[in-house]
Amino acid sequence: MSRPVKSSPSGTLTPTQAVRATFWARLLMLTAVLVTQMLTVVVVLWSDRQHAEGTLRAEATRTIDQLTRVAADNVRGYLQGPIQMVGLNIELIRAGQLSAGDPSSLSVTFQTMLNAMPQLGGVLAGHDDGRFTFARRDGPDDAGRFLRSIEIRPRRQVTTTVLDARGRVLSQSAADTAYDPRTRPWYRAAVARPDTTVWTEPYVFSSSGEPGVTVARALTGGPDGTVVLGADIQLRQLVMFLQGIKISANGRAFVTDDAGRAIAASRAWPVSVAGRVPALTEVADQPLKALLGSSARVAPGIRTFVVAGEPYAAVVRPVRLGPGVEWMVGVYAPSRDFTVGLQRTDRLRLATILLTCVLGSLLAWPLLGRAIRPMRALHQQATTDPLTGLHNRGSFLAQLDEVLDAASDRGLGGRHLGVAIFDLDGFKAINDVHGHAAGDEMLLAVGARLLAALRPGDILGRLGGDEFAVLIDGATREEVTLRVEGAIAALARRPVTVDQAEHTIRATAGLAFFDPRDPLITPLRRTSVMARADTALIRGKRREKGRVWVDGESVMAGVLI
């Protein structure tokens, strides 16, 4: 290549020098164009990536906010049941339908409550003269019962009875434990605020070694003097509720109270504390420490922060449990866990861009009129319904296949598998009158209530629209049917406020059972049982809404007619 042209001392160029000077001028122009093009491409790529990453962070925050709302509704539903049960017993005593002075009647009622509500660890009643009646879970799988009664007339007498899972007496003792209910925090707090449900601080139950909390309410002015009814709520099952929200592997959902205690989490904390309910500051990982900051408690709201160069999103929602009692439910996770991420430009694409710039400059020397637009790639997690946080249709059907395959291979062992499909009654009218945003609020409430009404181990999913499905494993077909009826009743138990109007949730369900011994059903498995449940739902809704229709029932009813 020739060297740059130097002019003669007179400043005049020869023809050859002029050609060379033109060549160098063009070469410099080409270089300037190439540099300008490359800088433009770099700036456009960087700016577009920054915008895309901001969009991804906003999408991750929205997803986490939805997960937090579902978790908060689940926690509220789980804790409200014992509160309502205590209030019901208070009203029964006031109405004279339950005697607070009859320990036998109280013991039977308390055992019924334990059978009906798995979140209860124990139920108790304490009197202002020291009398005490108590029933709690005991034995393997909490199937047995531990009963204690303290009478003071004509003398103090303590009776302790242990029952097995079948209600048979295993042991009975009259040893005095020197226990006085009037000294307990739940009794003193309830007496100090009559006719108000009070909560103790979360603590570890001495009997089970598991965390829990006691709710209590005092009834004054009755024939038996002041009596305090209470319920011990097991908090360990909150972990299962949080795990059911399907948070990413690197995220965590947690529950804390107004004192900053670590009540429950969707996965284990990096530090464990035995014998008491620890503070969040004692067990927190690095993301939670960043969320807490200098405070010992989390504040409600939406936050984004960075830990070790990794962007995180967090949402904390309050759950009001009673007067002066407010817990917090929070979810935090890396933002990238809820997105596929940006499609990065590889070496081949970069080489193509450079070659295009060179060829374009050599051919016409234009400035490039276009910018390279990177592909944005966002998607929701493959197995989660983005609105309710439940299993989506594909995930539910995949789990149904797995369960039915196992049942076909190993048999049910005396158990019964039922698939129920729920359809909301009148949901279209809510969408038409109040809009789809109101419909989404309704679907969120339905998902939360169904999840709270079902038992751990039941598989719940949203099939789409206003259809939900659940797979239930029960000891008998009657038990499975009753549990589906209980889920429908839980939906309608209290109205949902949508667009400043209260709406009662009503649903109809079709229920079909899976029998691995039936040669006509086994090869079809999922297709057959889902189709039969759907057929039972469709035919049943034509006859009567708001109830459970078992496969074959609507057909039989039609034949009889």
C-alpha positions as CSV (number, residue, x, y, z in Angstrom):
1,M,0.0,0.0,0.0
2,S,1.3,3.5,-0.9
3,R,2.2,6.0,1.8
4,P,0.1,9.1,2.4
5,V,0.7,11.8,-0.2
6,K,2.9,14.7,0.7
7,S,2.5,17.8,-1.4
8,S,5.4,19.5,-3.1
9,P,7.0,22.5,-1.5
10,S,4.9,24.8,-3.6
11,G,1.8,23.2,-2.4
12,T,0.7,22.0,-5.9
13,L,-0.1,18.3,-6.4
14,T,0.8,16.3,-9.4
15,P,-1.9,14.2,-11.1
16,T,-0.5,11.0,-9.4
17,Q,-0.4,12.7,-6.0
18,A,-4.0,13.9,-6.5
19,V,-5.1,10.3,-7.2
20,R,-3.2,9.1,-4.1
21,A,-4.7,11.9,-2.0
22,T,-8.2,11.0,-3.2
23,F,-7.5,7.4,-2.3
24,W,-6.4,8.3,1.2
25,A,-9.3,10.7,1.6
26,R,-11.7,8.0,0.6
27,L,-10.0,5.5,2.9
28,L,-10.3,8.0,5.8
29,M,-13.9,8.6,5.0
30,L,-14.5,4.8,4.9
31,T,-12.8,4.4,8.2
32,A,-14.9,7.2,9.7
33,V,-18.1,5.6,8.3
34,L,-17.1,2.2,9.7
35,V,-16.3,3.7,13.1
36,T,-19.5,5.7,13.1
37,Q,-21.5,2.6,12.1
38,M,-19.9,0.4,14.8
39,L,-20.4,3.0,17.5
40,T,-24.1,3.4,16.4
41,V,-24.6,-0.4,16.6
42,V,-22.9,-0.6,20.0
43,V,-25.0,2.2,21.4
44,V,-28.2,0.8,20.0
45,L,-27.5,-2.7,21.3
46,W,-26.6,-1.4,24.8
47,S,-29.7,0.9,24.9
48,D,-32.0,-1.8,23.8
49,R,-30.6,-4.3,26.3
50,Q,-31.0,-1.8,29.1
51,H,-34.7,-1.3,28.1
52,A,-35.3,-5.0,27.8
53,E,-33.7,-5.8,31.2
54,G,-35.9,-3.1,32.7
55,T,-39.0,-4.8,31.2
56,L,-37.8,-8.1,32.5
57,R,-37.5,-6.8,36.0
58,A,-40.9,-5.2,35.9
59,E,-42.4,-8.5,34.7
60,A,-40.6,-10.4,37.4
61,T,-42.0,-8.0,40.0
62,R,-45.5,-8.4,38.7
63,T,-45.2,-12.2,38.9
64,I,-43.9,-12.2,42.4
65,D,-46.7,-9.8,43.4
66,Q,-49.3,-12.3,42.2
67,L,-47.5,-15.1,44.0
68,T,-47.5,-13.1,47.2
69,R,-51.2,-12.4,47.0
70,V,-52.0,-16.1,46.6
71,A,-49.7,-16.9,49.6
72,A,-51.3,-14.2,51.7
73,D,-54.8,-15.5,51.0
74,N,-53.7,-19.0,51.8
75,V,-52.2,-18.0,55.1
76,R,-55.3,-15.9,56.0
77,G,-57.6,-18.8,55.2
78,Y,-55.5,-21.3,57.1
79,L,-55.6,-19.1,60.3
80,Q,-59.2,-17.9,60.1
81,G,-60.7,-21.4,60.6
82,P,-59.6,-21.8,64.2
83,I,-60.7,-18.2,65.0
84,Q,-64.1,-18.9,63.7
85,M,-64.3,-22.2,65.6
86,V,-63.5,-20.5,68.9
87,G,-66.1,-17.9,68.2
88,L,-68.7,-20.6,67.3
89,N,-68.1,-22.3,70.7
90,I,-68.5,-19.0,72.5
91,E,-71.9,-18.6,70.8
92,L,-72.9,-22.2,71.6
93,I,-72.2,-21.6,75.3
94,R,-74.1,-18.3,75.3
95,A,-77.1,-20.1,73.6
96,G,-77.0,-22.9,76.2
97,Q,-76.2,-25.5,73.6
98,L,-72.8,-26.2,75.1
99,S,-72.0,-26.3,78.8
100,A,-68.7,-24.7,79.8
101,G,-69.0,-26.5,83.2
102,D,-69.2,-30.0,81.7
103,P,-65.7,-31.3,80.9
104,S,-67.1,-34.4,79.2
105,S,-69.1,-32.4,76.8
106,L,-66.2,-30.0,76.2
107,S,-63.9,-32.9,75.6
108,V,-66.1,-34.4,73.0
109,T,-66.6,-31.1,71.2
110,F,-62.8,-30.4,71.3
111,Q,-62.1,-33.8,69.7
112,T,-64.6,-33.1,67.0
113,M,-62.8,-29.8,66.2
114,L,-59.5,-31.6,66.0
115,N,-60.9,-34.1,63.6
116,A,-62.4,-31.4,61.4
117,M,-59.5,-28.9,61.3
118,P,-56.0,-30.3,60.6
119,Q,-54.4,-26.9,61.4
120,L,-55.5,-27.3,65.1
121,G,-52.9,-28.7,67.5
122,G,-55.1,-28.5,70.5
123,V,-58.3,-27.0,72.0
124,L,-58.6,-25.8,75.5
125,A,-60.9,-24.1,78.1
126,G,-59.8,-22.4,81.3
127,H,-62.1,-21.1,84.1
128,D,-61.5,-18.3,86.6
129,D,-61.5,-20.8,89.5
130,G,-58.7,-23.0,88.0
131,R,-60.8,-25.6,86.1
132,F,-59.3,-26.7,82.9
133,T,-60.2,-28.9,79.9
134,F,-57.7,-29.7,77.1
135,A,-57.5,-32.0,74.1
136,R,-54.6,-32.2,71.6
137,R,-53.2,-34.5,69.0
138,D,-50.9,-37.3,70.1
139,G,-49.1,-40.3,68.9
140,P,-47.9,-41.4,65.4
141,D,-49.1,-39.1,62.6
142,D,-51.0,-37.1,65.3
143,A,-53.8,-39.7,65.0
144,G,-54.2,-40.3,68.8
145,R,-55.6,-37.9,71.4
146,F,-54.3,-36.5,74.7
147,L,-57.0,-35.4,77.0
148,R,-56.6,-33.6,80.4
149,S,-59.3,-32.3,82.8
150,I,-58.7,-30.4,86.0
151,E,-61.6,-30.2,88.5
152,I,-61.5,-28.3,91.8
153,R,-64.7,-29.4,93.5
154,P,-64.9,-31.0,96.1
155,R,-61.2,-31.1,95.7
156,R,-58.6,-30.6,93.0
157,Q,-58.5,-33.6,90.7
158,V,-56.4,-34.0,87.5
159,T,-57.3,-36.7,85.0
160,T,-55.1,-37.4,82.0
161,T,-56.2,-39.8,79.3
162,V,-54.3,-41.0,76.2
163,L,-56.3,-42.5,73.3
164,D,-55.1,-44.3,70.2
165,A,-56.2,-43.6,66.6
166,R,-59.3,-45.7,67.1
167,G,-60.4,-43.9,70.3
168,R,-59.3,-46.7,72.7
169,V,-57.8,-45.8,76.0
170,L,-54.1,-46.4,76.1
171,S,-53.4,-45.0,79.6
172,Q,-55.1,-42.9,82.3
173,S,-53.5,-41.0,85.2
174,A,-54.6,-38.9,88.1
175,A,-51.2,-37.4,88.8
176,D,-51.3,-33.7,89.6
177,T,-49.3,-31.5,87.3
178,A,-49.7,-28.3,89.3
179,Y,-50.9,-26.7,86.0
180,D,-53.0,-23.5,86.4
181,P,-54.6,-22.1,83.3
182,R,-54.9,-18.7,84.9
183,T,-51.2,-18.2,84.8
184,R,-50.9,-18.8,81.1
185,P,-50.3,-15.9,78.6
186,W,-53.4,-16.9,76.5
187,Y,-55.7,-16.7,79.6
188,R,-54.4,-13.4,80.9
189,A,-54.5,-11.8,77.5
190,A,-58.1,-13.0,76.8
191,V,-59.3,-11.9,80.3
192,A,-57.8,-8.5,79.8
193,R,-59.8,-8.0,76.6
194,P,-63.2,-9.8,76.9
195,D,-65.1,-10.7,73.8
196,T,-62.0,-10.1,71.7
197,T,-60.0,-12.8,70.0
198,V,-56.4,-12.5,71.2
199,W,-53.2,-14.0,69.9
200,T,-50.1,-15.2,71.8
201,E,-46.7,-14.7,70.3
202,P,-45.5,-17.7,68.2
203,Y,-43.8,-20.2,70.4
204,V,-42.7,-23.9,70.4
205,F,-45.3,-26.3,71.8
206,S,-43.8,-28.3,74.6
207,S,-45.7,-31.4,73.6
208,S,-44.7,-31.6,69.9
209,G,-41.6,-29.4,69.7
210,E,-43.2,-27.7,66.7
211,P,-43.9,-24.0,66.3
212,G,-47.4,-22.7,67.0
213,V,-49.6,-20.0,68.3
214,T,-52.6,-19.9,70.6
215,V,-55.8,-17.9,69.9
216,A,-58.2,-17.3,72.7
217,R,-61.4,-15.5,73.6
218,A,-62.9,-14.8,77.1
219,L,-66.6,-15.1,77.9
220,T,-67.7,-13.2,81.0
221,G,-70.9,-13.1,83.0
222,G,-72.0,-16.6,82.3
223,P,-73.3,-19.2,84.9
224,D,-69.8,-20.7,85.1
225,G,-68.1,-17.4,85.7
226,T,-65.4,-16.3,83.3
227,V,-64.3,-19.0,80.9
228,V,-61.6,-18.6,78.2
229,L,-61.8,-20.8,75.1
230,G,-58.7,-21.2,73.0
231,A,-57.1,-23.1,70.1
232,D,-53.5,-24.1,69.5
233,I,-52.7,-23.6,65.8
234,Q,-49.9,-25.6,64.3
235,L,-47.7,-23.5,62.0
236,R,-45.8,-26.2,60.4
237,Q,-48.4,-26.7,57.7
238,L,-47.9,-23.1,56.6
239,V,-44.7,-24.4,55.1
240,M,-46.7,-26.8,52.8
241,F,-48.9,-23.9,51.7
242,L,-45.9,-21.8,50.9
243,Q,-44.3,-24.6,49.0
244,G,-47.5,-25.0,46.9
245,I,-47.1,-21.5,45.5
246,K,-44.4,-22.8,43.1
247,I,-41.8,-20.1,43.7
248,S,-38.5,-20.5,41.8
249,A,-35.7,-22.7,43.2
250,N,-33.7,-19.6,44.1
251,G,-36.6,-17.7,45.7
252,R,-38.3,-18.0,49.0
253,A,-41.7,-17.2,50.5
254,F,-41.9,-16.5,54.2
255,V,-44.3,-15.5,57.0
256,T,-43.4,-13.2,59.8
257,D,-45.2,-11.4,62.6
258,D,-45.1,-7.8,63.7
259,A,-42.1,-8.6,65.9
260,G,-40.0,-9.9,63.0
261,R,-40.1,-13.7,63.9
262,A,-39.4,-16.3,61.2
263,I,-42.7,-18.2,61.5
264,A,-42.6,-20.2,58.2
265,A,-40.7,-20.4,54.9
266,S,-41.1,-22.3,51.7
267,R,-37.6,-23.7,52.0
268,A,-35.3,-24.1,54.9
269,W,-33.3,-21.1,56.1
270,P,-29.5,-21.3,56.0
271,V,-29.3,-21.2,59.8
272,S,-31.5,-23.2,62.1
273,V,-32.5,-22.3,65.7
274,A,-33.9,-25.0,68.0
275,G,-36.3,-24.7,70.9
276,R,-37.9,-21.4,69.9
277,V,-39.2,-19.3,67.0
278,P,-36.2,-17.3,65.8
279,A,-36.1,-13.8,64.5
280,L,-35.6,-13.2,60.8
281,T,-32.3,-11.5,61.5
282,E,-31.0,-14.7,63.0
283,V,-31.7,-17.0,60.1
284,A,-31.8,-14.6,57.1
285,D,-29.8,-15.3,53.9
286,Q,-28.1,-12.5,52.0
287,P,-31.1,-11.5,49.9
288,L,-33.4,-11.3,53.0
289,K,-30.7,-9.3,54.9
290,A,-30.7,-6.8,52.0
291,L,-34.5,-6.7,52.2
292,L,-34.4,-6.1,55.9
293,G,-31.7,-3.5,55.8
294,S,-31.1,-2.0,59.2
295,S,-34.5,-3.0,60.5
296,A,-35.4,-6.2,62.2
297,R,-38.8,-6.3,60.5
298,V,-40.0,-6.2,56.9
299,A,-42.2,-3.4,55.7
300,P,-45.1,-4.1,53.3
301,G,-44.6,-3.0,49.7
302,I,-42.6,-3.8,46.5
303,R,-38.9,-3.6,46.4
304,T,-36.0,-4.3,44.0
305,F,-32.4,-4.7,45.1
306,V,-29.1,-6.2,44.0
307,V,-27.2,-8.9,45.9
308,A,-23.7,-9.8,44.6
309,G,-24.5,-8.3,41.2
310,E,-27.8,-10.3,41.0
311,P,-31.0,-8.2,40.7
312,Y,-33.8,-9.3,43.0
313,A,-37.5,-8.5,43.3
314,A,-39.5,-8.7,46.6
315,V,-43.1,-8.2,47.5
316,V,-44.4,-8.1,51.1
317,R,-48.1,-8.0,51.9
318,P,-49.8,-7.6,55.3
319,V,-52.3,-10.2,56.6
320,R,-54.6,-8.8,59.3
321,L,-55.7,-11.6,61.6
322,G,-57.5,-9.6,64.3
323,P,-57.5,-6.3,66.3
324,G,-53.9,-5.3,66.6
325,V,-52.6,-8.6,65.0
326,E,-51.0,-8.2,61.6
327,W,-48.6,-10.7,60.1
328,M,-46.5,-10.3,56.9
329,V,-46.2,-12.6,53.9
330,G,-43.3,-12.0,51.6
331,V,-41.8,-13.5,48.5
332,Y,-38.4,-12.6,47.1
333,A,-36.5,-14.2,44.1
334,P,-33.9,-13.3,41.5
335,S,-35.6,-11.5,38.6
336,R,-34.0,-13.8,36.1
337,D,-35.8,-16.8,37.5
338,F,-39.1,-15.5,36.0
339,T,-37.8,-14.8,32.5
340,V,-35.9,-16.6,29.9
341,G,-33.5,-13.7,29.5
342,L,-32.3,-11.7,26.6
343,Q,-31.1,-13.5,23.5
344,R,-27.5,-12.6,23.4
345,T,-25.7,-11.8,20.2
346,D,-23.3,-14.5,19.3
347,R,-20.0,-14.3,17.4
348,L,-21.5,-15.3,14.1
349,R,-24.1,-12.5,14.4
350,L,-21.5,-10.0,15.3
351,A,-19.3,-11.0,12.4
352,T,-22.3,-10.7,10.1
353,I,-23.0,-7.2,11.4
354,L,-19.3,-6.2,10.8
355,L,-19.3,-7.7,7.3
356,T,-22.5,-5.9,6.5
357,C,-21.1,-2.6,7.7
358,V,-17.9,-3.1,5.6
359,L,-19.7,-4.1,2.5
360,G,-22.3,-1.4,2.8
361,S,-19.6,1.2,3.2
362,L,-17.5,-0.1,0.3
363,L,-20.5,-0.2,-2.0
364,A,-22.3,3.1,-1.2
365,W,-20.7,4.6,1.8
366,P,-24.0,5.2,3.4
367,L,-24.7,5.3,7.1
368,L,-26.6,2.3,8.1
369,G,-30.3,3.1,8.3
370,R,-31.2,0.4,10.7
371,A,-30.3,-0.8,14.1
372,I,-30.0,-4.4,15.1
373,R,-32.9,-5.2,17.3
374,P,-32.2,-8.1,19.7
375,M,-34.9,-10.6,20.2
376,R,-36.8,-10.2,23.4
377,A,-37.6,-13.5,25.1
378,L,-40.0,-13.5,28.0
379,H,-42.2,-16.4,29.2
380,Q,-43.9,-17.6,32.3
381,Q,-42.6,-20.6,34.1
382,A,-43.7,-23.6,32.2
383,T,-45.7,-25.3,34.9
384,T,-47.5,-22.4,36.7
385,D,-50.7,-20.5,35.9
386,P,-49.6,-16.9,35.8
387,L,-52.8,-15.6,37.4
388,T,-53.5,-17.9,40.4
389,G,-50.0,-19.3,41.0
390,L,-51.5,-22.8,40.8
391,H,-50.6,-25.7,38.5
392,N,-51.6,-24.8,34.9
393,R,-53.4,-27.3,32.7
394,G,-50.3,-29.0,31.4
395,S,-48.7,-29.3,34.8
396,F,-52.0,-30.7,36.3
397,L,-52.4,-33.3,33.5
398,A,-48.8,-34.3,33.8
399,Q,-49.1,-35.0,37.6
400,L,-52.4,-36.8,37.0
401,D,-50.7,-39.1,34.5
402,E,-48.0,-39.8,37.0
403,V,-50.4,-40.7,39.8
404,L,-52.6,-42.8,37.6
405,D,-49.6,-44.7,36.2
406,A,-48.4,-45.4,39.7
407,A,-51.9,-46.6,40.7
408,S,-52.1,-48.9,37.6
409,D,-48.6,-50.4,38.3
410,R,-48.9,-50.8,42.1
411,G,-52.7,-50.7,42.7
412,L,-54.5,-48.4,45.1
413,G,-54.1,-50.5,48.2
414,G,-57.7,-49.9,49.3
415,R,-57.5,-46.1,48.5
416,H,-59.7,-44.3,46.1
417,L,-58.6,-41.7,43.5
418,G,-61.1,-39.1,42.4
419,V,-60.8,-36.3,39.9
420,A,-63.2,-33.3,40.3
421,I,-63.6,-30.5,37.8
422,F,-65.0,-27.3,39.2
423,D,-66.9,-24.7,37.1
424,L,-67.9,-21.3,38.6
425,D,-71.6,-20.5,38.4
426,G,-72.4,-17.0,37.0
427,F,-68.7,-16.1,36.3
428,K,-69.4,-14.8,32.8
429,A,-71.9,-12.3,34.2
430,I,-69.1,-10.8,36.5
431,N,-66.8,-10.5,33.5
432,D,-69.5,-8.9,31.4
433,V,-70.7,-6.4,34.1
434,H,-67.4,-5.6,35.9
435,G,-64.8,-6.4,33.4
436,H,-61.9,-8.9,33.1
437,A,-59.9,-7.3,35.9
438,A,-62.8,-8.0,38.3
439,G,-62.9,-11.6,36.9
440,D,-59.2,-12.0,37.7
441,E,-59.8,-10.9,41.3
442,M,-62.5,-13.5,41.5
443,L,-60.3,-16.3,40.1
444,L,-57.5,-15.3,42.5
445,A,-59.9,-15.7,45.4
446,V,-61.2,-19.1,44.1
447,G,-57.7,-20.5,43.8
448,A,-56.8,-19.3,47.3
449,R,-59.9,-20.7,48.9
450,L,-59.7,-24.1,47.1
451,L,-56.1,-24.4,48.1
452,A,-57.0,-23.6,51.8
453,A,-59.9,-26.0,51.8
454,L,-58.1,-29.0,50.4
455,R,-55.6,-31.2,52.3
456,P,-51.9,-31.5,51.8
457,G,-51.3,-34.0,49.1
458,D,-54.3,-33.0,47.0
459,I,-53.3,-31.7,43.6
460,L,-55.1,-28.6,42.5
461,G,-54.8,-26.8,39.1
462,R,-56.5,-24.3,36.9
463,L,-57.5,-25.8,33.6
464,G,-58.3,-22.4,32.0
465,G,-61.0,-19.7,32.3
466,D,-63.2,-20.4,35.3
467,E,-62.4,-24.2,35.4
468,F,-60.4,-25.7,38.2
469,A,-59.5,-29.4,38.8
470,V,-58.4,-31.4,41.8
471,L,-57.1,-34.9,42.3
472,I,-58.0,-36.3,45.7
473,D,-56.8,-39.5,47.4
474,G,-59.3,-40.8,50.0
475,A,-60.0,-43.9,52.1
476,T,-63.5,-44.2,50.6
477,R,-65.4,-42.8,47.7
478,E,-67.7,-41.2,50.2
479,E,-64.8,-39.4,51.8
480,V,-63.6,-38.1,48.4
481,T,-67.1,-36.8,47.6
482,L,-67.4,-35.1,51.0
483,R,-64.1,-33.4,50.6
484,V,-65.2,-32.1,47.1
485,E,-68.5,-30.9,48.7
486,G,-66.4,-29.2,51.4
487,A,-64.4,-27.3,48.8
488,I,-67.6,-26.0,47.2
489,A,-68.9,-25.0,50.6
490,A,-65.6,-23.1,51.4
491,L,-66.0,-21.1,48.2
492,A,-69.4,-19.9,49.2
493,R,-68.7,-19.4,52.9
494,R,-68.1,-15.6,52.5
495,P,-68.6,-13.2,49.7
496,V,-65.8,-11.6,47.7
497,T,-65.7,-7.9,47.2
498,V,-65.2,-7.1,43.5
499,D,-65.6,-3.6,42.1
500,Q,-67.1,-2.4,45.4
501,A,-69.7,-5.1,45.3
502,E,-70.0,-8.3,47.2
503,H,-70.3,-11.5,45.2
504,T,-70.9,-15.0,46.5
505,I,-68.8,-17.6,44.8
506,R,-70.8,-20.6,43.7
507,A,-69.5,-23.6,41.8
508,T,-70.6,-26.9,40.4
509,A,-68.3,-29.9,40.3
510,G,-68.2,-33.1,38.3
511,L,-66.4,-36.0,40.0
512,A,-65.1,-39.3,38.5
513,F,-63.2,-42.1,40.1
514,F,-60.2,-44.1,38.7
515,D,-60.3,-47.9,39.0
516,P,-57.1,-49.6,37.9
517,R,-58.9,-52.9,37.8
518,D,-61.4,-51.8,35.1
519,P,-59.9,-53.0,31.7
520,L,-61.9,-50.4,29.9
521,I,-60.5,-47.5,31.9
522,T,-56.9,-48.5,32.6
523,P,-55.5,-48.1,29.0
524,L,-57.1,-44.7,28.7
525,R,-56.2,-43.4,32.1
526,R,-56.2,-39.6,32.1
527,T,-58.3,-39.1,29.0
528,S,-61.1,-41.3,30.4
529,V,-61.2,-40.0,34.0
530,M,-61.0,-36.4,32.9
531,A,-63.7,-36.9,30.2
532,R,-66.0,-38.6,32.7
533,A,-65.6,-35.9,35.2
534,D,-66.3,-33.2,32.6
535,T,-69.3,-35.1,31.3
536,A,-70.7,-35.4,34.9
537,L,-70.2,-31.6,35.3
538,I,-71.9,-30.7,32.0
539,R,-74.9,-33.0,32.5
540,G,-75.1,-32.1,36.2
541,K,-75.2,-28.4,35.6
542,R,-78.2,-28.9,33.3
543,R,-80.1,-30.4,36.2
544,E,-78.9,-28.5,39.3
545,K,-76.0,-26.1,40.0
546,G,-74.1,-25.6,43.2
547,R,-73.4,-29.2,44.0
548,V,-71.2,-32.2,43.2
549,W,-72.3,-34.6,40.5
550,V,-70.6,-38.0,40.6
551,D,-69.9,-39.8,37.3
552,G,-73.0,-41.7,36.3
553,E,-75.3,-39.9,38.8
554,S,-76.8,-37.5,36.3
555,V,-77.3,-40.2,33.8
556,M,-79.0,-42.5,36.4
557,A,-81.2,-39.6,37.5
558,G,-82.3,-39.0,33.9
559,V,-83.1,-42.7,33.4
560,L,-85.2,-42.7,36.6
561,I,-87.1,-39.7,35.4
